Amino acid sequence: MSVVSHRNTCRLCDSGNVELVVNLKPIPLSENYSTDRDVALGAARFPVDVYMCSDCGHVQHLDVIDPKVLWDSYTYYSGEAKGMPEHFVQVSANILRKCEPPAGALVIDIGSNDGSLLKPFKQAGFRVVGIDPATEAARRANEAGIPTIPSLMTADLARRLREEHGPAHVICAFNVFAHADDLGEMVDCVRTMLHPDGLFFFEAQYLLDIIDGVLIATIFHEHMSHHSVTPLTTFLNRHGLELISVERARVQHGSLIGVVQQKGGRRPVEASVKELLALEADRHLTELQTLRDFNATVTRLREKAAGLVGKLKTEGAKIAGYGAARSGPTLIAQLGLSGTMEYIVDDHPQKVGKYETGDGVPVVPTAHLYERMPDYAIILAWVHAKKIIETNQEYLKRGGRFIVLCPEMRIVSKDGDVKV
């Protein structure tokens, strides 16, 4: 397989009626940094255009990166992401309340990263197994006492886990249900491993929130699907599973948490599913024009960003970036920010001293924000914009200004916010 391949059918229903709806610029792989600036500048870029299936309404990428290339040097760790450990403690409590698994039951997490979601389950006395293809993340989890298999989820692995550990009362796929090219295989694996009375929980960015919040920063290679309830319901039923509950969560500025049982299970379908199906119908979420309108919104945002950057460059402003986030390459490419920032401040030990791929911007400690006092700091870690601003009031008091890119572009100074 080459680094990138292009599929021609919908990931959920296998229809060939897929249409390009959001035309984006190619970007380098996220969470990859280099010690050599020339290497960073020369990093390959791959498409992230967004397509919609005109038959089932699923929104997705059709350009698929070789998983080995995508995950081998991945440096995102759930335990280091602001707010995620606390979120997972709350999530685990909600799961146990909803599922009520027996003492010592098996909990499996697909895409378990560094084991952060499984830790509360293990502490509560449950058996846990994590599965993640990012080798460094899996190593960290094993060292922390969370048994983790460094692998993609496959049918063979699902059968082996069932044979060795028995059926799982809880299976999770948080922030990974959008990462699989073959979603049919993933849910078949879930069905293989799931206890007849067990539940499957997934969390993914919600398409409606992406549109309403203009969350273009969440569009990168590993997010192959942008989920909504309407196509998912039909897809799961076709694979012998049933969506019984959905919840909209504010994590990542808008996520969908779904609960799934074996088809025909004892639990009734909750009103939340019907309510979101009705909302999606009212918002025309499975119609091509809705995504074409979103494309027009992205174009307008790009034009605004280009105008602002051009003005600041003309004025000779010094500009930095804040947060070497995995969404950074998307924001830089889609909003025309290349060549704008002199450096990016961040304290991640695997990023400081390296260069961001694509634009070759050096990553330096956050202390440099105050040592160098750039005129503007563009917040690339968009999810944490509010927290970043709150914890850097001194930067604002000394005359610095933050630029927030989405959902609306605004400049934050000591005197308040100004929309661009």
Phi, psi and omega per residue, in radians:
M1 nan 2.365 3.063
S2 -1.278 3.045 -3.117
V3 -1.018 -0.681 -3.134
V4 -2.291 2.433 3.047
S5 -2.253 2.762 -3.107
H6 -2.065 2.083 3.087
R7 -1.538 2.740 -3.067
N8 -2.041 0.111 -3.113
T9 -2.271 2.766 3.122
C10 -1.117 2.433 -3.102
R11 -1.228 -0.379 -3.103
L12 -1.749 -0.763 -3.034
C13 -2.010 -0.044 3.090
D14 1.172 0.295 3.081
S15 -1.272 2.556 3.058
G16 -1.526 0.009 -3.115
N17 -1.537 1.199 3.122
V18 -1.973 2.383 -3.062
E19 -2.211 2.470 3.062
L20 -1.185 2.194 -3.110
V21 -2.120 -0.486 3.108
V22 -2.267 1.973 -3.065
N23 -1.640 1.951 -3.072
L24 -2.077 2.861 3.123
K25 -1.447 2.502 3.081
P26 -1.041 2.582 -3.135
I27 -2.312 2.747 3.021
P28 -1.264 2.892 3.102
L29 -1.112 2.451 3.127
S30 -1.392 2.864 3.102
E31 1.011 0.599 3.033
N32 -2.233 2.186 -3.100
Y33 -2.270 2.656 -3.068
S34 -2.225 2.616 3.051
T35 -1.458 -0.152 -3.108
D36 -1.971 2.052 -3.080
R37 -1.100 -0.666 3.141
D38 -1.112 -0.672 3.090
V39 -1.125 -0.745 3.135
A40 -1.093 -0.757 3.136
L41 -1.130 -0.567 -3.094
G42 -1.591 0.157 -3.106
A43 -1.024 2.397 3.139
A44 -1.136 2.567 3.097
R45 -2.004 2.501 -3.083
F46 -2.277 2.651 -3.051
P47 -1.124 2.579 2.999
V48 -2.333 0.480 3.096
D49 -1.025 2.608 -3.067
V50 -1.916 2.329 -3.111
Y51 -2.101 2.715 3.030
M52 -2.180 2.438 3.027
C53 -1.413 2.102 -3.106
S54 -1.367 -0.099 3.078
D55 -1.590 -0.900 -3.089
C56 -1.869 -0.236 3.085
G57 1.561 0.102 -3.127
H58 -1.265 2.419 -3.134
V59 -1.877 2.330 -2.905
Q60 -2.848 2.920 2.912
H61 -1.671 2.525 3.076
L62 -1.882 -0.158 3.081
D63 -1.613 2.053 -2.962
V64 -1.962 2.165 3.107
I65 -1.463 2.425 3.060
D66 -0.919 2.123 -3.086
P67 -0.951 -0.615 3.140
K68 -1.082 -0.744 3.122
V69 -1.192 -0.687 -3.047
L70 -1.198 -0.665 -2.965
W71 -1.866 -0.298 -3.012
D72 -1.021 -0.746 -3.126
S73 -1.940 0.521 -3.106
Y74 -1.186 2.354 -3.037
T75 -2.125 0.291 3.078
Y76 -1.551 2.217 3.129
Y77 -2.185 2.178 -3.072
S78 -0.985 -0.691 -3.082
G79 -1.160 -0.295 -3.132
E80 -1.780 -0.123 3.138
A81 -1.405 2.260 -3.078
K82 -1.001 2.225 3.059
G83 1.497 -0.282 -3.060
M84 -1.235 -0.781 3.108
P85 -0.991 -0.744 3.123
E86 -1.138 -0.702 3.108
H87 -1.057 -0.739 -3.102
F88 -1.210 -0.579 3.059
V89 -1.082 -0.765 3.117
Q90 -1.160 -0.731 -3.142
V91 -1.069 -0.803 -3.117
S92 -1.082 -0.690 3.111
A93 -1.110 -0.726 3.121
N94 -1.140 -0.685 3.134
I95 -1.109 -0.804 -3.129
L96 -1.122 -0.615 3.128
R97 -1.198 -0.668 -3.081
K98 -1.373 -0.681 -3.022
C99 -1.572 -0.600 -3.088
E100 0.869 1.011 -3.139
P101 -1.241 2.663 3.114
P102 -1.192 2.804 3.140
A103 -0.981 2.370 3.098
G104 1.313 0.175 -3.137
A105 -1.121 2.800 -3.122
L106 -1.525 2.329 3.052
V107 -2.096 2.170 3.128
I108 -2.015 2.359 3.087
D109 -2.079 2.038 3.098
I110 -1.535 2.181 -3.042
G111 1.302 0.864 -2.964
S112 -1.367 -0.153 3.106
N113 0.944 -2.200 -3.080
D114 -1.565 0.214 3.077
G115 1.504 0.186 -3.048
S116 -1.066 -0.662 3.138
L117 -1.246 -0.577 -3.077
L118 -1.367 -0.366 -3.095
K119 -0.985 -0.835 3.141
P120 -1.100 -0.578 3.110
F121 -1.176 -0.748 3.125
K122 -1.121 -0.711 3.134
Q123 -1.120 -0.433 3.126
A124 -1.539 0.055 3.045
G125 1.662 0.173 3.130
F126 -1.593 2.661 3.015
R127 -1.321 2.404 -3.078
V128 -2.299 2.561 3.022
V129 -2.466 2.238 3.075
G130 -1.858 2.656 3.093
I131 -2.342 2.152 3.137
D132 -2.736 2.301 -3.123
P133 -1.381 -0.219 3.110
A134 -1.350 1.832 -2.948
T135 -1.080 -0.672 -3.121
E136 -1.204 -0.709 3.099
A137 -1.105 -0.740 3.129
A138 -1.123 -0.669 3.116
R139 -1.086 -0.787 3.130
R140 -1.052 -0.721 -3.134
A141 -1.112 -0.788 3.135
N142 -1.081 -0.709 3.122
E143 -1.143 -0.478 3.124
A144 -1.508 0.068 3.084
G145 1.548 0.259 3.091
I146 -1.846 1.816 -3.104
P147 -0.981 2.091 -3.034
T148 -2.377 2.318 3.130
I149 -1.709 2.087 -3.120
P150 -1.381 1.441 -3.032
S151 -2.759 2.774 2.904
L152 -1.283 2.751 3.069
M153 -1.353 2.123 -3.137
T154 -2.291 2.843 3.133
A155 -1.078 -0.690 3.124
D156 -1.103 -0.749 3.136
L157 -1.144 -0.688 3.133
A158 -1.062 -0.768 3.131
R159 -1.126 -0.698 -3.128
R160 -1.144 -0.745 3.137
L161 -1.116 -0.690 3.118
R162 -1.103 -0.739 -3.125
E163 -1.192 -0.689 -3.044
E164 -1.450 -0.576 -3.004
H165 -2.054 -0.193 -3.042
G166 1.477 3.107 -3.118
P167 -1.252 2.648 -3.127
A168 -1.703 2.327 3.053
H169 -1.387 -0.422 3.116
V170 -2.332 2.223 2.994
I171 -2.206 2.307 -3.120
C172 -2.087 2.611 2.984
A173 -2.539 1.384 -3.052
F174 -1.674 2.192 -3.109
N175 1.006 0.540 3.082
V176 -2.434 -0.226 -3.119
F177 -1.180 -0.237 3.064
A178 -1.708 -0.015 -2.982
H179 -1.692 -0.148 -3.039
A180 -1.689 2.325 3.048
D181 -1.255 -0.804 -3.140
D182 -1.674 1.421 -3.121
L183 -1.205 -0.491 3.081
G184 -1.058 -0.760 3.105
E185 -1.129 -0.690 -3.118
M186 -1.085 -0.827 -3.088
V187 -1.266 -0.479 3.021
D188 -1.147 -0.654 3.057
C189 -1.098 -0.728 3.106
V190 -1.044 -0.811 -3.137
R191 -1.069 -0.658 3.117
T192 -1.100 -0.729 -3.021
M193 -1.526 -0.319 -2.959
L194 -1.403 2.305 3.028
H195 -1.099 2.563 3.131
P196 -0.926 -0.507 3.129
D197 -1.840 0.183 -3.094
G198 -1.478 3.008 3.138
L199 -2.297 2.535 3.065
F200 -1.888 2.204 -3.135
F201 -2.012 2.297 3.061
F202 -2.312 2.663 3.038
E203 -2.311 2.327 3.126
A204 -2.605 2.738 3.042
Q205 -1.010 2.423 -3.085
Y206 -1.687 2.250 -3.065
L207 -0.967 -0.714 -3.105
L208 -1.093 -0.667 3.107
D209 -1.228 -0.612 3.080
I210 -1.052 -0.752 -3.133
I211 -1.215 -0.873 -3.069
D212 -1.170 -0.610 -3.119
G213 -1.655 0.047 -3.080
V214 0.844 0.916 -3.018
L215 -1.522 1.083 -3.127
I216 -1.161 -0.365 -3.131
A217 -1.175 -0.260 3.123
T218 -1.584 0.053 -3.128
I219 -1.716 1.734 3.048
F220 -2.554 3.124 -2.863
H221 -1.047 -0.701 -3.068
E222 -1.269 -0.334 3.061
H223 -1.518 1.430 -3.069
M224 -1.371 -0.397 3.136
S225 -2.189 2.511 3.046
H226 -2.079 1.688 -2.840
H227 -1.381 2.617 2.938
S228 -2.452 2.868 -2.963
V229 -1.278 -0.655 -3.028
T230 -1.014 -0.987 3.119
P231 -1.206 -0.540 -3.135
L232 -1.121 -0.680 -3.104
T233 -1.044 -0.827 3.132
T234 -1.146 -0.722 -3.127
F235 -1.067 -0.834 -3.115
L236 -1.130 -0.723 3.116
N237 -1.036 -0.685 -3.129
R238 -1.142 -0.405 -3.132
H239 -1.813 0.348 3.039
G240 1.360 0.375 3.134
L241 -2.198 2.885 -3.042
E242 -2.455 2.173 3.076
L243 -1.360 2.067 -3.058
I244 -1.952 -0.223 -3.113
S245 -2.768 2.495 3.040
V246 -2.418 2.563 3.131
E247 -2.434 2.370 3.042
R248 -1.567 2.190 -3.119
A249 -2.031 2.687 -3.096
R250 -1.531 -0.128 3.125
V251 -1.027 2.478 -3.070
Q252 1.011 0.453 3.110
H253 1.136 0.352 3.028
G254 2.489 1.645 -3.126
S255 -2.177 2.840 3.096
L256 -2.011 2.169 3.043
I257 -1.878 2.057 -3.114
G258 -1.930 2.600 3.085
V259 -2.129 2.271 -2.995
V260 -2.270 2.451 3.047
Q261 -2.175 2.956 3.002
Q262 -1.048 2.441 -3.114
K263 -1.006 2.291 -3.106
G264 1.486 0.190 3.125
G265 -1.119 3.013 -2.999
R266 -1.331 -0.289 -3.059
R267 -1.523 2.443 3.140
P268 -1.356 2.742 3.029
V269 -1.287 2.183 -3.064
E270 -1.384 2.831 -3.111
A271 -1.078 -0.458 -3.094
S272 -1.029 -0.583 3.134
V273 -1.173 -0.854 -3.125
K274 -1.109 -0.619 -3.125
E275 -1.154 -0.749 3.131
L276 -1.268 -0.584 3.042
L277 -1.049 -0.723 3.133
A278 -1.185 -0.721 3.116
L279 -1.087 -0.772 -3.132
E280 -1.119 -0.633 3.080
A281 -1.156 -0.741 3.138
D282 -1.117 -0.603 -3.130
R283 -1.591 0.070 3.114
H284 0.958 0.754 -2.994
L285 -1.247 -0.339 3.129
T286 -1.766 0.255 -3.134
E287 -1.781 2.468 -3.079
L288 -1.005 -0.679 -3.057
Q289 -1.100 -0.567 3.127
T290 -1.063 -0.728 3.128
L291 -1.327 -0.527 3.066
R292 -1.173 -0.635 3.063
D293 -1.138 -0.667 3.083
F294 -1.097 -0.693 3.092
N295 -1.032 -0.709 3.113
A296 -1.140 -0.646 3.096
T297 -1.117 -0.757 3.100
V298 -1.072 -0.699 3.122
T299 -1.084 -0.744 3.124
R300 -1.132 -0.701 3.115
L301 -1.113 -0.698 3.109
R302 -1.081 -0.722 3.136
E303 -1.149 -0.685 3.097
K304 -1.106 -0.782 -3.125
A305 -1.095 -0.737 3.135
A306 -1.094 -0.699 3.125
G307 -1.147 -0.748 -3.136
L308 -1.152 -0.829 -3.132
V309 -1.065 -0.749 3.118
G310 -1.051 -0.736 3.136
K311 -1.116 -0.804 -3.107
L312 -1.153 -0.668 3.101
K313 -1.113 -0.722 3.117
T314 -1.067 -0.621 -3.137
E315 -1.381 -0.119 3.140
G316 1.340 0.427 -3.104
A317 -1.202 2.532 3.034
K318 -1.579 2.193 -3.031
I319 -2.206 2.331 3.069
A320 -2.084 2.954 2.994
G321 -1.915 2.659 3.100
Y322 -2.118 1.997 3.089
G323 1.697 1.904 3.066
A324 -1.437 1.159 -3.033
A325 -1.458 2.746 3.121
R326 -1.169 -0.321 3.088
S327 -1.451 -0.135 -3.082
G328 -0.975 -0.892 -3.134
P329 -1.001 -0.613 3.108
T330 -1.137 -0.857 -3.125
L331 -1.089 -0.755 -3.126
I332 -1.084 -0.797 -3.095
A333 -1.263 -0.839 -3.017
Q334 -1.273 -0.470 -3.102
L335 -1.844 0.206 3.032
G336 1.150 0.693 -3.083
L337 -1.667 0.069 -3.119
S338 -1.026 2.327 3.130
G339 1.376 0.130 -3.072
T340 -1.555 -0.722 -2.996
M341 -1.715 2.381 3.121
E342 -1.363 -0.540 -3.136
Y343 -2.861 2.868 3.082
I344 -2.087 2.259 3.120
V345 -1.622 2.388 -3.126
D346 -2.962 2.669 3.138
D347 -1.938 0.181 3.138
H348 -1.134 2.125 -3.039
P349 -1.102 -0.412 3.127
Q350 -1.587 0.050 -3.128
K351 -2.072 -0.598 -3.130
V352 -1.069 2.339 -3.132
G353 1.557 -0.017 3.120
K354 -1.980 -3.125 -3.108
Y355 -2.050 2.442 3.121
E356 -1.243 2.304 -3.090
T357 -1.201 2.493 3.119
G358 1.746 -1.043 -3.098
D359 -1.763 -0.248 3.093
G360 1.187 0.464 -3.134
V361 -1.400 2.272 3.124
P362 -1.225 2.518 3.074
V363 -1.773 2.168 -3.078
V364 -2.199 2.804 3.127
P365 -1.019 2.634 -3.099
T366 -1.113 -0.335 3.089
A367 -1.028 -0.432 -3.137
H368 -1.147 -0.348 3.102
L369 -1.039 -0.665 -3.120
Y370 -1.575 -0.512 3.132
E371 -1.241 -0.661 -3.088
R372 -1.738 -0.408 3.128
M373 0.798 1.176 3.053
P374 -1.108 2.686 3.123
D375 -1.137 -0.639 -3.121
Y376 -2.379 2.560 3.013
A377 -2.207 2.020 3.123
I378 -1.442 2.146 -3.110
I379 -1.407 1.834 3.101
L380 -1.496 -0.506 3.069
A381 -1.427 1.172 -2.938
W382 -1.029 -0.558 -3.127
V383 -1.052 -0.546 -3.033
H384 -1.853 0.363 -3.063
A385 -0.976 -0.795 -3.108
K386 -1.066 -0.802 -3.122
K387 -1.151 -0.716 3.139
I388 -1.050 -0.763 -3.139
I389 -1.164 -0.754 -3.124
E390 -1.072 -0.674 -3.058
T391 -1.551 0.007 3.140
N392 -2.218 0.723 3.120
Q393 -1.117 -0.532 3.137
E394 -1.104 -0.645 3.094
Y395 -1.066 -0.729 3.123
L396 -1.192 -0.720 -3.130
K397 -1.078 -0.547 -3.130
R398 -1.505 0.126 3.028
G399 1.840 -0.062 3.106
G400 -1.281 2.796 3.124
R401 -2.381 2.434 3.061
F402 -1.678 2.524 3.004
I403 -1.943 2.061 3.067
V404 -1.735 2.283 -2.971
L405 -1.633 -0.610 -3.082
C406 -2.593 2.714 0.141
P407 -1.304 -0.421 3.022
E408 -2.111 2.462 3.140
M409 -1.355 2.255 3.139
R410 -2.590 2.729 3.092
I411 -1.941 2.217 -3.111
V412 -1.889 2.160 3.114
S413 -2.266 -3.127 3.111
K414 -1.110 -0.318 -3.114
D415 -1.631 -0.043 3.140
G416 2.176 -2.887 -3.100
D417 -1.809 2.487 3.049
V418 -2.266 2.129 3.092
K419 -1.274 2.481 -3.127
V420 -1.611 nan nan
